[in-house]
């Protein structure tokens, strides 16, 4: 069970028994029943002349376990295979060490997250690493996800067109439900994060590719939906009054204000942090917070019906939201890259100390 020397669990901050075995689970003291240790599994393919350096790099650390070595089993590339588990908090540092000795360029590195780690040593290993596993950031994984988010794929464009079409229908029907649906379907946040990560990771090309994908995909989707709206206008399915009439549920889409800026900044910050610490559930809240796709849908209708005020207002809303999200996301990632480890370590000490004092009472 993973606990600190003060007798306070470093995960949930409950006091645990200092006896040899936990009173609640009858397992060795230190494995908190209220927290699950989180490990990352590494599988390395190493050239023979580099294998010993890798092993010597791993064995001295208390937060590494299950180290195995199979010599000569790798056929492509030829060499050895080393596998081990490491506390999630130290996965990034381990990657830096492997990169420093040159394994990234001459071998293979594969990271996976185990479904479960039901053995007592896992808690002790995780406890040896500073911080909490839920706060750990693996920057290589962040960069990989950002790279994937900047790639223009057919599925990305299809989702964008569908989302913008839903946004247009939401405007025509004045449906708040469809507005939310369009926001959730929209895939644009992956490109927003790519642009933000490009700034934080000092990757100008990634930043440019993220912005280009946003620009081209929105332009393509708006053009397609505008053409569909023109067809709808010809057959009587879309009328000018659908856009000009009072819309209490969707009128905000093309009226940006100070709150648009604030919400976009908060959403961009939350989304970037969720990406960094792998909190996928939080991303849904980001999707339905900002008026990007609905504004694009309203812009498409404005173009089809040639309503200048709708066009300008929607374009402003779209630009403000995207710009503020990229800015806030970049700022959060830069701050996390600079001082996140110190913040999480300080937090662990603070909460652990407070819990220890509470238990002493």
C-alpha positions as CSV (number, residue, x, y, z in Angstrom):
1,X,0.0,0.0,0.0
2,X,1.5,3.4,-0.9
3,X,1.8,5.7,2.0
4,X,4.2,8.4,3.0
5,X,6.6,8.2,6.0
6,X,4.2,10.4,8.0
7,X,1.5,7.6,8.0
8,X,-0.7,9.6,5.5
9,X,-1.7,8.1,2.2
10,X,-0.1,10.3,-0.5
11,X,-3.1,9.6,-2.8
12,X,-6.2,10.2,-0.8
13,X,-4.6,11.7,2.3
14,X,-6.2,9.3,4.8
15,X,-4.3,8.2,7.7
16,X,-3.3,4.5,7.4
17,X,-2.1,2.0,9.9
18,X,1.6,2.1,10.7
19,X,1.5,-1.6,11.5
20,X,3.0,-4.2,9.3
21,X,-0.3,-4.9,7.6
22,X,-3.2,-2.7,6.8
23,X,-6.2,-3.1,9.1
24,X,-8.7,-2.7,6.3
25,X,-7.3,-5.0,3.6
26,X,-4.9,-7.2,5.4
27,X,-2.3,-6.3,2.8
28,X,1.1,-4.9,3.5
29,X,0.9,-1.4,4.9
30,X,1.3,1.3,2.3
31,X,-1.3,0.1,-0.3
32,X,-4.2,2.5,0.2
33,X,-7.6,0.9,-0.5
34,X,-8.9,4.2,-1.7
35,X,-6.4,4.8,-4.5
36,X,-5.1,2.8,-7.4
37,X,-1.5,2.9,-8.4
38,X,-0.9,4.0,-12.0
39,X,2.0,2.6,-13.8
40,X,3.2,3.0,-17.4
41,X,4.7,0.0,-19.3
42,X,7.7,0.4,-21.5
43,X,8.8,-2.0,-24.2
44,X,12.2,-1.1,-25.6
45,X,14.1,-2.6,-28.5
46,X,17.7,-1.8,-27.9
47,X,20.9,-2.4,-29.9
48,X,23.2,-4.8,-28.2
49,X,25.8,-2.3,-27.5
50,X,23.3,0.0,-25.8
51,X,21.4,-2.6,-23.7
52,X,23.6,-2.4,-20.6
53,X,23.3,1.4,-20.5
54,X,19.5,1.0,-20.5
55,X,19.6,-1.5,-17.7
56,X,22.0,0.5,-15.6
57,X,19.7,3.5,-16.2
58,X,16.7,1.7,-14.8
59,X,17.8,-0.5,-11.9
60,X,18.9,2.2,-9.4
61,X,15.4,3.7,-9.2
62,X,12.8,2.7,-6.6
63,X,10.0,3.7,-9.0
64,X,10.9,1.1,-11.6
65,X,9.8,-2.5,-11.4
66,X,9.2,-5.7,-13.4
67,X,12.4,-5.1,-15.4
68,X,13.0,-7.9,-17.9
69,X,15.7,-8.5,-20.5
70,X,15.5,-10.8,-23.5
71,X,18.8,-10.8,-25.4
72,X,18.9,-11.3,-29.1
73,X,15.1,-11.8,-29.5
74,X,14.4,-8.8,-31.7
75,X,14.7,-9.4,-35.5
76,X,13.9,-6.0,-36.8
77,X,15.7,-4.0,-35.6
78,X,18.2,-6.6,-34.5
79,X,19.0,-6.4,-30.8
80,X,17.5,-7.0,-27.3
81,X,14.2,-6.3,-25.7
82,X,13.9,-4.6,-22.4
83,X,10.5,-4.2,-20.6
84,X,9.7,-2.5,-17.4
85,X,6.9,-0.7,-15.5
86,X,7.4,2.8,-14.1
87,X,5.3,5.1,-12.0
88,X,3.4,7.4,-14.3
89,X,4.8,10.5,-12.6
90,X,8.3,9.4,-13.8
91,X,7.4,8.3,-17.3
92,X,8.3,11.6,-18.8
93,X,11.7,11.7,-17.0
94,X,12.4,8.1,-18.1
95,X,11.7,9.1,-21.7
96,X,14.1,12.0,-21.4
97,X,16.8,9.6,-20.0
98,X,16.3,7.2,-22.9
99,X,16.4,10.0,-25.4
100,X,19.6,11.3,-23.8
101,X,21.5,8.0,-24.4
102,X,20.3,7.9,-28.0
103,X,17.7,5.0,-27.9
104,X,15.1,7.2,-29.7
105,X,17.1,7.3,-32.9
106,X,18.6,3.7,-32.9
107,X,16.0,1.6,-31.2
108,X,12.3,1.3,-30.4
109,X,10.2,2.7,-27.6
110,X,6.5,1.7,-27.0
111,X,4.5,3.0,-24.1
112,X,1.2,1.4,-22.9
113,X,-0.9,1.8,-19.8
114,X,-1.8,-1.4,-18.0
115,X,-5.5,-2.1,-17.4
116,X,-4.7,-3.0,-13.8
117,X,-1.7,-3.5,-11.5
118,X,-3.0,-5.8,-8.7
119,X,0.2,-6.4,-6.9
120,X,1.4,-4.9,-3.6
121,X,4.7,-3.6,-5.0
122,X,2.9,-1.3,-7.4
123,X,1.7,0.9,-4.6
124,X,5.2,1.2,-3.1
125,X,6.7,1.9,-6.5
126,X,4.2,4.6,-7.2
127,X,4.8,6.1,-3.8
128,X,8.5,6.4,-4.5
129,X,7.7,8.9,-7.3
130,X,6.9,12.5,-6.3
131,X,3.4,13.8,-7.1
132,X,0.1,12.2,-7.9
133,X,-0.4,9.9,-11.0
134,X,-3.5,11.9,-12.0
135,X,-1.4,15.0,-12.2
136,X,1.5,13.4,-14.2
137,X,2.2,14.8,-17.7
138,X,4.0,12.7,-20.3
139,X,5.1,15.3,-22.8
140,X,5.9,12.8,-25.5
141,X,2.3,11.6,-25.4
142,X,1.1,15.2,-25.5
143,X,3.3,15.9,-28.5
144,X,2.1,12.8,-30.3
145,X,-1.6,13.6,-29.7
146,X,-0.9,17.2,-30.9
147,X,0.7,15.9,-34.1
148,X,-2.2,13.6,-34.8
149,X,-4.6,16.6,-34.2
150,X,-2.9,18.6,-36.9
151,X,-3.4,16.0,-39.7
152,X,-6.1,16.7,-42.2
153,X,-8.1,13.5,-42.7
154,X,-11.2,12.6,-44.6
155,X,-13.0,11.7,-41.3
156,X,-12.0,15.1,-39.8
157,X,-13.6,17.0,-42.7
158,X,-16.7,14.8,-42.7
159,X,-17.3,15.4,-39.0
160,X,-16.7,19.1,-39.6
161,X,-19.2,19.3,-42.4
162,X,-21.8,17.4,-40.3
163,X,-21.2,19.6,-37.3
164,X,-21.6,22.8,-39.2
165,X,-24.7,21.4,-40.9
166,X,-26.1,20.6,-37.5
167,X,-25.3,24.2,-36.4
168,X,-27.1,25.6,-39.4
169,X,-30.2,23.5,-38.7
170,X,-30.0,24.6,-35.0
171,X,-30.2,28.2,-36.3
172,X,-33.2,27.5,-38.6
173,X,-35.1,25.7,-35.9
174,X,-33.8,27.8,-33.0
175,X,-32.9,24.6,-31.2
176,X,-30.5,24.8,-28.2
177,X,-30.3,21.0,-28.2
178,X,-29.0,21.0,-31.7
179,X,-26.5,23.7,-30.8
180,X,-25.0,21.4,-28.1
181,X,-25.1,18.5,-30.5
182,X,-23.2,20.5,-33.2
183,X,-20.6,21.5,-30.6
184,X,-20.0,17.9,-29.5
185,X,-19.7,16.5,-33.1
186,X,-17.2,19.3,-34.1
187,X,-13.7,17.9,-34.3
188,X,-11.9,21.3,-34.2
189,X,-10.5,21.2,-30.7
190,X,-7.8,18.7,-31.8
191,X,-6.4,21.3,-34.2
192,X,-6.7,24.0,-31.5
193,X,-4.7,21.9,-29.1
194,X,-2.1,21.2,-31.9
195,X,-1.6,24.9,-32.4
196,X,-1.3,25.5,-28.7
197,X,1.1,22.7,-28.2
198,X,3.2,24.0,-31.1
199,X,3.8,27.2,-29.1
200,X,4.4,25.4,-25.8
201,X,6.8,22.8,-27.3
202,X,8.5,25.4,-29.5
203,X,7.3,23.6,-32.7
204,X,6.5,26.4,-35.1
205,X,5.6,24.0,-37.9
206,X,3.0,22.3,-35.6
207,X,1.5,25.6,-34.7
208,X,1.2,26.6,-38.4
209,X,-0.3,23.2,-39.3
210,X,-2.8,23.4,-36.6
211,X,-4.0,26.9,-37.7
212,X,-4.0,25.8,-41.3
213,X,-6.2,22.8,-40.5
214,X,-8.6,25.1,-38.6
215,X,-8.8,27.6,-41.4
216,X,-9.1,25.2,-44.3
217,X,-11.6,22.8,-42.6
218,X,-13.9,25.6,-41.4
219,X,-13.8,27.2,-44.9
220,X,-14.5,23.9,-46.6
221,X,-17.4,23.1,-44.2
222,X,-18.9,26.6,-44.4
223,X,-18.8,26.5,-48.2
224,X,-20.4,23.0,-48.4
225,X,-23.2,24.0,-46.0
226,X,-23.7,27.3,-47.7
227,X,-24.2,25.5,-51.0
228,X,-26.7,23.1,-49.4
229,X,-28.5,26.1,-47.9
230,X,-28.8,27.6,-51.4
231,X,-30.4,24.3,-52.6
232,X,-32.7,24.4,-49.6
233,X,-33.6,28.0,-50.4
234,X,-34.5,27.0,-54.0
235,X,-36.8,24.2,-52.9
236,X,-38.4,26.3,-50.1
237,X,-36.8,24.5,-47.2
238,X,-34.7,27.6,-46.1
239,X,-36.1,31.1,-46.0
240,X,-34.6,34.5,-45.1
241,X,-37.0,34.8,-42.2
242,X,-35.4,31.7,-40.6
243,X,-32.3,33.8,-39.9
244,X,-33.8,37.2,-39.4
245,X,-36.6,36.4,-37.0
246,X,-36.1,36.6,-33.3
247,X,-34.1,33.6,-32.0
248,X,-34.1,33.5,-28.2
249,X,-32.2,30.2,-28.1
250,X,-29.6,30.8,-30.7
251,X,-29.3,34.5,-31.2
252,X,-26.1,34.6,-29.1
253,X,-24.3,32.7,-31.8
254,X,-23.6,35.8,-33.9
255,X,-23.4,38.3,-31.1
256,X,-19.9,38.1,-29.5
257,X,-19.3,39.9,-26.3
258,X,-16.9,40.0,-23.3
259,X,-18.3,36.7,-22.1
260,X,-17.4,35.1,-25.4
261,X,-13.8,36.0,-24.7
262,X,-13.9,34.8,-21.1
263,X,-15.6,31.5,-21.9
264,X,-13.2,30.8,-24.8
265,X,-10.2,31.5,-22.6
266,X,-11.5,29.2,-19.9
267,X,-12.4,26.5,-22.3
268,X,-9.0,26.6,-24.0
269,X,-7.2,26.4,-20.7
270,X,-9.3,23.5,-19.5
271,X,-8.9,21.6,-22.8
272,X,-5.1,22.0,-22.8
273,X,-4.9,20.8,-19.2
274,X,-7.2,17.9,-19.9
275,X,-5.0,16.8,-22.8
276,X,-1.8,17.1,-20.7
277,X,-3.1,15.0,-17.8
278,X,-5.2,12.6,-20.0
279,X,-8.6,13.6,-18.7
280,X,-10.8,12.7,-21.7
281,X,-14.1,13.3,-19.8
282,X,-13.2,16.9,-19.2
283,X,-13.0,17.5,-23.0
284,X,-16.7,17.1,-23.4
285,X,-17.3,20.1,-21.3
286,X,-14.8,22.0,-23.5
287,X,-16.7,21.0,-26.7
288,X,-20.0,22.4,-25.4
289,X,-18.6,25.6,-24.0
290,X,-17.5,27.5,-27.0
291,X,-19.5,28.7,-30.0
292,X,-17.3,27.7,-32.9
293,X,-19.2,25.2,-34.9
294,X,-22.6,27.0,-34.4
295,X,-21.1,30.3,-35.5
296,X,-19.8,28.5,-38.6
297,X,-23.2,27.2,-39.3
298,X,-24.8,30.6,-38.9
299,X,-22.1,32.0,-41.2
300,X,-22.9,29.5,-43.8
301,X,-26.6,30.5,-43.7
302,X,-25.6,34.2,-43.8
303,X,-23.6,33.6,-46.9
304,X,-26.4,31.6,-48.6
305,X,-29.0,34.2,-47.8
306,X,-26.5,37.1,-48.1
307,X,-27.2,38.7,-44.7
308,X,-24.2,40.9,-44.0
309,X,-24.8,41.4,-40.3
310,X,-25.1,37.6,-39.7
311,X,-21.9,37.0,-41.8
312,X,-19.8,39.6,-39.9
313,X,-21.1,38.7,-36.4
314,X,-20.7,35.0,-37.0
315,X,-17.2,35.4,-38.4
316,X,-16.2,37.6,-35.4
317,X,-17.6,35.0,-33.0
318,X,-15.7,32.2,-34.7
319,X,-12.5,34.1,-34.8
320,X,-12.7,35.2,-31.2
321,X,-13.4,31.7,-29.9
322,X,-10.6,30.1,-31.9
323,X,-8.0,32.8,-31.1
324,X,-8.8,32.8,-27.4
325,X,-8.7,29.0,-27.1
326,X,-5.3,28.8,-28.9
327,X,-3.9,31.6,-26.7
328,X,-5.2,30.2,-23.4
329,X,-4.2,26.6,-24.3
330,X,-0.6,27.7,-25.2
331,X,-0.3,29.7,-22.0
332,X,-1.4,26.8,-19.8
333,X,0.9,24.3,-21.5
334,X,3.8,26.6,-21.2
335,X,3.2,27.1,-17.5
336,X,2.8,23.4,-17.0
337,X,6.0,22.7,-18.8
338,X,7.9,25.2,-16.7
339,X,6.6,24.5,-13.2
340,X,4.0,21.7,-13.1
341,X,6.2,19.2,-11.3
342,X,7.0,21.7,-8.5
343,X,3.3,22.6,-8.1
344,X,2.2,19.0,-7.8
345,X,5.1,18.2,-5.4
346,X,4.2,21.2,-3.2
347,X,0.5,20.2,-3.3
348,X,1.3,16.7,-2.2
349,X,3.3,18.0,0.8
350,X,0.6,20.5,1.7
351,X,-2.3,18.2,1.6
352,X,-0.4,15.4,3.2
353,X,0.6,17.7,6.1
354,X,-2.9,18.9,6.6
355,X,-4.3,15.4,6.6
356,X,-1.6,14.3,9.1
357,X,-2.6,17.2,11.4
358,X,-6.2,16.3,11.1
359,X,-5.6,12.7,12.0
360,X,-3.5,13.8,15.0
361,X,-6.5,15.5,16.5
